[in-house]
Amino acid sequence: RSLQIFDAQLDPAGWSAVAQGVVCHGGIEEVDFSGNKFGEAEFSALAHLCEKKWGSVNCSDSRAGAWPFLQNLVKAGATKLFFDSCEIDDAAIGAGLMEASEVEHLSLRSNRIESPGACKLLHSLIGSRVKVLNLSKNQGLGSGIGDALQTVLKRVQLEDLDLSSTALGVDALRGFVAELPRSSLKRLVLDRNKLRGDGARLLADILPECKNLRDLSLFRCKIDDAAQRDLALKVEESTLESLNVADNVPVLSEATCAKWKKCAERSIYLQRLHYLRDAESPGVLQLSSELRVLLKNVDLELLRECLLDKNWKQVEDIAAATPVEVADLCSDAGMGLPDVVRFVRAVQEAKPRDELLLK
C-alpha cells in the first residue's frame, strides 16, 4: 500500500509509466517521490496520479510546477500532502488552495511563501478538514498573518501548527493568541522566531485557559530570564504535557533554573520540560576535543532535521560517512550518533516508516 521512489533520475517518459502503473495497481495508497527534483515536465508526466484519491503524496524537494500538481491532487481528494522545499511562492499560490475539504495534513515547509500568499492559503482552508499544517521555514511570513491565523483557529479544527523559522513577531502572535483557548490546537511550534519577553508573556497569560494544548515549543525565541520565570508560573496552572524553552539565553540564571525545576515538580500534567541549552543539559552529547575533531564534518543540526523530515537518504549518507570511533565515544550520550547508526541500520534492514521508530 506504500511506494517510495527516491532520487530515481527518471526522464518524464519514465515517470509517466510509473504513474500509470501505480494507478493501475489499485492497492497503493501512499506514494513518496521526494528528492527527485521534479520540474514542470515531470509533474505533467505524473498527471495520471491525479485520477485517484490518495492517502498520502510526498513530492518534496522539487522545482517549478509543484503547486498546480498539488491543486489537482487536492481536487482528487488527497488526504495528506507533503510539498516541502518545492520553491512554491505567492505567485504560484494565487487564489489559495481550492476545494481543500478532504485534506487533513498539509506540509509546505521551506518554500518561498510570504505573508500575502500565506493569508490566501489560510483563508482557503476555512471549512476544510485540515488537522496538521506545517508552514515552517517560510521566512517571509513575518507579522502579516495574525488575523488570518485567528480566523483559521476559529473555523478549522486544526490540531497541529508549525510556524517555526517564519520571522513571526509579537504583532502576529498578538493577532491570534486570544483564539488559542477556544481552538482545538494540541501542538504549537514557534521555534526560532523573535518573540522575546513580550511574546512569551502573551502566551503565558492565556496558557491556563488552553485546555486542549498539550505541546508547546519556544526553542530559540530570545525569551529573557524574567519572562521565562513568568512563563513558568503559568505553565504550572496549564495542561501542557511537553514544553521546550531551551536556548533562549546564553546562560540561564540560577533563579530561573530553580523556577523551572519547581514548575516541573508542581505541574500535574507536564511530562517533558527542556529549558537548558544542549551544552548544559545532562544526558545530552558532550563534545570532547577529540570528538570535535571527528565531528568536524558532521552537521548535527542538519542530521536532526533530516530525521524529523524523514529524509532517509541523507541520514544514511551522514551515517555512512561517520567514523566508527565516534560510536564508541558517543556511547551513553542520549540521542548520540550510536543511536543514529542503529536507527539507520534498522531503516536499511526493515524499511520501516512508522512514527514510533522515528521517535
For each residue, the residues with C-beta under 8 A, 3 or more apart:
1: 27 28 29 30 55
2: 28 29 30 31 32 353
3: 22 28 30 31 32
4: 31 32 33 353
5: 8 18 31 32 33 36
6: 32 33 34 35 36 312 313
7: 35 36 313
8: 5 14 36
9: 36
10: 14 15 18 36
11: 14 15
12: 15 16 41 42 44 45
13: 16 17 45
14: 8 10 11 17 18
15: 10 11 12 18 19 38 42 45 46
16: 12 13 19 20 45 46 48
17: 13 14 20 21
18: 5 10 14 15 21 22 46
19: 15 16 22 23 45 46 47 48 49
20: 16 17 23 24 48
21: 17 18 24 25
22: 3 18 19 25 28 31 48 49
23: 19 20 26 48 49 51 52
24: 20 21
25: 21 22 28
26: 23
27: 1
28: 1 2 3 22 25 31
29: 1 2 54 55 56
30: 1 2 3 54 55 56 57 80
31: 2 3 4 5 22 28 49 54 56 57 58
32: 2 3 4 5 6 56 58
33: 4 5 6 36 38 46 57 58 59
34: 6 58 59 60 61 82 84 311
35: 6 7 60 61 311 313
36: 5 6 7 8 9 10 33 42 59 61 62
37: 61 62 63
38: 15 33 42 43 46 59 62 63 65 66
39: 42 43 62 63 64 65
40: 43 44 64 65
41: 12 44 45 65
42: 12 15 36 38 39 45 46 62 65
43: 38 39 40 46 47 59 62 65 66 68 69
44: 12 40 41 47 65
45: 12 13 15 16 19 41 42
46: 15 16 18 19 33 38 42 43 49 50 69
47: 19 43 44 50 72
48: 16 19 20 22 23 51
49: 19 22 23 31 46 52 54 57 73
50: 46 47 69 72 73 75 76
51: 23 48 76
52: 23 49 76
53: 76 77 78 79 102
54: 29 30 31 49 57 73 76 77 78 79 80
55: 1 29 30 78 79 80
56: 29 30 31 32 78 79 80 81 82 105
57: 30 31 33 49 54 73 78 80 81 82
58: 31 32 33 34 81 82 83
59: 33 34 36 38 43 62 66 69 70 82 83 86
60: 34 35 82 83 84 85 86 107 309
61: 34 35 36 37 84 85 86
62: 36 37 38 39 42 43 59 65 66 83 85 86 87
63: 37 38 39 66 86 87
64: 39 40 87
65: 38 39 40 41 42 43 44 62 68 69
66: 38 43 59 62 63 69 70 83 86 87 88 92
67: 70 71 83 86 88 92 93
68: 43 65 71 72 92
69: 43 46 50 59 65 66 72 73
70: 59 66 67 73 74 81 83 97
71: 67 68 74 75 97 98
72: 47 50 68 69 75 76
73: 49 50 54 57 69 70 76 78 81
74: 70 71 77 78 81 97 98 99 100 102 103
75: 50 71 72 98 99
76: 50 51 52 53 54 72 73
77: 53 54 74 102
78: 53 54 55 56 57 73 74 81 102 103
79: 53 54 55 56 102 103 104 105
80: 30 54 55 56 57 103 104 105 106
81: 56 57 58 70 73 74 78 103 105 106 107
82: 34 56 57 58 59 60 105 107
83: 58 59 60 62 66 67 70 86 88 107 108 111
84: 34 60 61 107 108 109 110 111 134 309
85: 60 61 62 109 110 111
86: 59 60 61 62 63 66 67 83 108 111
87: 62 63 64 66 111 112
88: 66 67 83 92 93 108 111 112 113
89: 92 93 111 112 113 114 117
90: 93 112 113 114 116 117 120
91: 94 117
92: 66 67 68 88 89 117
93: 67 88 89 90 96 97 113 117 120 121
94: 91 120
95: 98 120 124
96: 93 120 121 123 124 125
97: 70 71 74 93 100 103 106 121 124 125
98: 71 74 75 95 124
99: 74 75
100: 74 97 103 106 124 125 128 130
101: 127 128 129
102: 53 74 77 78 79 128 129
103: 74 78 79 80 81 97 100 106 128 129 130
104: 79 80 129 130 131 132
105: 56 79 80 81 82 130 131 132
106: 80 81 97 100 103 125 130 132 133 134
107: 60 81 82 83 84 132 133 134
108: 83 84 86 88 111 113 121 134 135 138
109: 84 85 134 135 136 137 138 162 309
110: 84 85 136 137 138
111: 83 84 85 86 87 88 89 108 137 138
112: 87 88 89 90 138 140
113: 88 89 90 93 108 117 118 121 135 138 140 141
114: 89 90 117 118 138 140 141 142
115: 118 119 140 141 142 143 144 145
116: 90 119 120 144
117: 89 90 91 92 93 113 114 120 121
118: 113 114 115 121 122 135 138 141 144 145 148
119: 115 116 122 123 144 145 147 148
120: 90 93 94 95 96 116 117 123 124
121: 93 96 97 108 113 117 118 124 125
122: 118 119 125 145 148 149 151 152
123: 96 119 120 126 148 151 152
124: 95 96 97 98 100 120 121 128
125: 96 97 100 106 121 122 128 130 133 152 156
126: 123 151 152 155 156
127: 101 155 156
128: 100 101 102 103 124 125 156
129: 101 102 103 104 157
130: 100 103 104 105 106 125 133 156 158
131: 104 105 157 158 159 160
132: 104 105 106 107 158 159 160
133: 106 107 125 130 158 160 161 162
134: 84 106 107 108 109 160 162
135: 108 109 113 118 138 141 162 163 166
136: 109 110 162 163 164 165 166 189 191
137: 109 110 111 164 165 166
138: 108 109 110 111 112 113 114 118 135 141 166
139: 165 166 167
140: 112 113 114 115 167
141: 113 114 115 118 135 138 144 145 163 166 167 168 172
142: 114 115 145 166 167 168 169 172
143: 115 146 167 168 169 171 172
144: 115 116 118 119 141 172
145: 115 118 119 122 141 142 148 149 168 172 175
146: 143 149 150 171 172 173 174 175 176
147: 119 150 151 175 176
148: 118 119 122 123 145 151 152
149: 122 145 146 152 153 172 175 176 179
150: 146 147 153 154 175 176 178 179
151: 122 123 126 147 148 154 155
152: 122 123 125 126 148 149 155 156 158
153: 149 150 156 158 176 179 180 182 183 185
154: 150 151 179 182 183
155: 126 127 151 152
156: 125 126 127 128 130 152 153
157: 129 131 184
158: 130 131 132 133 152 153 161 183 184 185
159: 131 132 184 185 186 187
160: 131 132 133 134 185 186 187
161: 133 158 185 187 188 189
162: 109 133 134 135 136 189
163: 135 136 141 166 168 188 189 190 193
164: 136 137 189 190 191 192 193 217 219
165: 136 137 139 191 192 193
166: 135 136 137 138 139 141 142 163 193
167: 139 140 141 142 143 193 194
168: 141 142 143 145 163 172 173 190 193 195
169: 142 143 172 173 193 194 195 199
170: 173 174 195 196 198 199 202
171: 143 146 174 175
172: 141 142 143 144 145 146 149 168 169 175 176
173: 146 168 169 170 176 177 190 195 199 202 203
174: 146 170 171 177 202
175: 145 146 147 149 150 171 172
176: 146 147 149 150 153 172 173 179 180
177: 173 174 180 202 203 206
178: 150 181 206
179: 149 150 153 154 176 182 183
180: 153 176 177 183 185 188 206 209 210 213
181: 178 206 209 210 211
182: 153 154 179
183: 153 154 158 179 180 210 212
184: 157 158 159 212
185: 153 158 159 160 161 180 188 210 212 213
186: 159 160 212 213 214 215
187: 159 160 161 213 214 215 216
188: 161 163 180 185 213 215 216 217
189: 136 161 162 163 164 217
190: 163 164 168 173 193 195 216 217 218 221
191: 136 164 165 217 218 219 220 221 244
192: 164 165 219 220 221
193: 163 164 165 166 167 168 169 190 199 221
194: 167 169 199 221 222
195: 168 169 170 173 190 198 199 200 203 218 221 222 223
196: 170 199 200 221 222 223 224 227
197: 200 201 223 224 226 227
198: 170 195 201 202 227
199: 169 170 173 193 194 195 196 202 203 221 223
200: 195 196 197 203 204 218 221 223 227 228 230 231
201: 197 198 204 205 227 230 231
202: 170 173 174 177 198 199 205 206
203: 173 177 195 199 200 206 207 216 218 231
204: 200 201 207 227 230 231 233 234 235
205: 201 202 234
206: 177 178 180 181 202 203 209 210
207: 203 204 210 213 216 231 234 235 237 238 240
208: 234 237 238
209: 180 181 206
210: 180 181 183 185 206 207 213 238 239
211: 181 239
212: 183 184 185 186 239
213: 180 185 186 187 188 207 210 216 238 239 240
214: 186 187 239 240 241 242
215: 186 187 188 240 241 242 243
216: 187 188 190 203 207 213 240 242 243 244
217: 164 188 189 190 191 242 243 244
218: 190 191 195 200 203 221 223 243 244 245 248
219: 164 191 192 244 245 246 247 248 274
220: 191 192 246 247 248
221: 190 191 192 193 194 195 196 199 200 218 245 248
222: 194 195 196 248 249
223: 195 196 197 199 200 218 227 228 231 245 248 249
224: 196 197 227 228 248 249
225: 228 229 249 252 253 255 256
226: 197 229 230
227: 196 197 198 200 201 204 223 224 230 231
228: 200 223 224 225 231 232 245 248 249 252 256 259 260 275
229: 225 226 232 233 255 256 259
230: 200 201 204 226 227 233 234
231: 200 201 203 204 207 223 227 228 234 235 245
232: 228 229 235 236 256 259 260 262 263
233: 204 229 230 236 237 259 263
234: 204 205 207 208 230 231 237 238
235: 204 207 231 232 238 240 243 263 267 270
236: 232 233 263 266 267
237: 207 208 233 234
238: 207 208 210 213 234 235 267 269
239: 210 211 212 213 214 269
240: 207 213 214 215 216 235 243 267 269 270
241: 214 215 269 270 271 272
242: 214 215 216 217 270 271 272 273
243: 215 216 217 218 235 240 270 272 273 274 275
244: 191 216 217 218 219 274
245: 218 219 221 223 228 231 248 260 274 275
246: 219 220 274 275 276 277 278 281
247: 219 220 277 278
248: 218 219 220 221 222 223 224 228 245
249: 222 223 224 225 228 252
250: 277
251: 277 280
252: 225 228 249 256 257 260 275 276 277 280
253: 225 256 257
254: 257 258
255: 225 229 258 259
256: 225 228 229 232 252 253 259 260 275
257: 252 253 254 260 261 275 276
258: 254 255 261 262
259: 228 229 232 233 255 256 262 263
260: 228 232 245 252 256 257 263 264 273 275
261: 257 258 264 265
262: 232 258 259 265 266
263: 232 233 235 236 259 260 266 267 270 273
264: 260 261 267 270 273
265: 261 262
266: 236 262 263
267: 235 236 238 240 263 264 270
268:
269: 238 239 240 241
270: 235 240 241 242 243 263 264 267 273
271: 241 242
272: 241 242 243
273: 242 243 260 263 264 270
274: 219 243 244 245 246 281
275: 228 243 245 246 252 256 257 260
276: 246 252 257 280 281
277: 246 247 250 251 252 280 281
278: 246 247 281 284 285
279: 284 286
280: 251 252 276 277
281: 246 274 276 277 278 284
282:
283: 333 334
284: 278 279 281 333 334 335
285: 278 300 330 333 334 335 336
286: 279 333
287: 291 292 295
288: 291 292 329
289: 292 293
290: 293 294 329
291: 287 288 294 295 326 329 330
292: 287 288 289 295 296
293: 289 290 296
294: 290 291 323 325 326 329
295: 287 291 292 298 300 326
296: 292 293
297: 321
298: 295 303 318 321 322 326 337
299: 302 303 318
300: 285 295 303 304
301: 304 305
302: 299 305 306 314 318
303: 298 299 300 306 307 315 318 340
304: 300 301 307 308
305: 301 302 308 309 311
306: 302 303 309 311 314 315 318
307: 303 304 310 311 315 340 343 358
308: 304 305 358
309: 60 84 109 305 306
310: 307 353 358
311: 34 35 305 306 307 314 315
312: 6 315 316 347
313: 6 7 35 316 317
314: 302 306 311 317 318
315: 303 306 307 311 312 318 319 340 343 344 347
316: 312 313 319 320 344 347 348
317: 313 314 320 321
318: 298 299 302 303 306 314 315 321 322 340
319: 315 316 322 337 340 341 344
320: 316 317
321: 297 298 317 318
322: 298 318 319 326 327 337 340 341
323: 294 326
324: 327 328
325: 294 328 329
326: 291 294 295 298 322 323 329 330 337
327: 322 324 330 331 337 338 341
328: 324 325 331
329: 288 290 291 294 325 326
330: 285 291 326 327 333 336 337 338
331: 327 328 336 338
332: 336
333: 283 284 285 286 330 336 337 338
334: 283 284 285 339
335: 284 285 339 340
336: 285 330 331 332 333 339 340
337: 298 319 322 326 327 330 333 340 341
338: 327 330 331 333 341 342
339: 334 335 336 342 343
340: 303 307 315 318 319 322 335 336 337 343 344
341: 319 322 327 337 338 344 345
342: 338 339 345 346
343: 307 315 339 340 346 347 357
344: 315 316 319 340 341 347 348
345: 341 342 348 349
346: 342 343 349 350 352 357
347: 312 315 316 343 344 350 351 352 357
348: 316 344 345 351
349: 345 346
350: 346 347
351: 347 348
352: 346 347 357
353: 2 4 310
354: 357 358
355: 358 359
356: 359
357: 343 346 347 352 354
358: 307 308 310 354 355
359: 355 356
